[in-house]
């Protein structure tokens, strides 16, 4: 595990869990070798997961969605499981999943200055690591804006940023940081080995956005809780 693992030990007998495979956080196929915790009945099993083409199969039925992240596949599999228990028709579920989109800063896609921009909320290490996983699965050249606040609703302690995995960022040409803790997250990124000259911290959010769009490279934006809506509004104003 190259990131924060929240489920390494059995909550019933404290034995270290054994993972057959691991995805993120505590998610994966695991079992306690002592008490068999995790050896659960599977209601629905997603197979042939194709993140590039945004589809997967369950019970021989192909579901097409608007998302290419592994955590959404888990969410959709849970939805399909619940729907099956309530005998909701497969055609209804397929239609709902194919049309479902997230807005308001949650994997939201925007066009700013004719530049594709993807913004996502991330409030903890797992959320950021999943966002970075999505970024890294995109081979296009890209730039990242990371906005980190430490307001009351966020929590004043931002030491959790040291559990973020910034190693081996894929084709990220520049990183801009902003928010009340712009310099903290910039230092964290620098210590991961990312080139210092490509990190630009700005305490002023509007200044950060202004400098972000000095190029027309694809943009990824990660913002924590109180930073999300101000960042989204700053992007839309640009």
Buried (B, 14 or more C-beta within 10 A) or exposed (E): BEBBBBBEEBEEEEEEBEBEEBBBBBBBBBBBEBEEBBEEEEEBEBEEEEBEEBBBBBEEEEBEBBBBBBBBBBBBBEBBBEBBEEEBEBEEBBEEBEEBEBEEBEBBEBEBEEBBBBBBBBBBBBBBBBBBBBBBEBEEEBBBBBBBBBEEEBBEEBEBBEBBBBEEBBEBBBBBBBBBBBBBBBBBBBEBEBEEEBBBBBEEBBBBBBBBBEBEBBBBBBBBBBBBEBBBBBBEEB
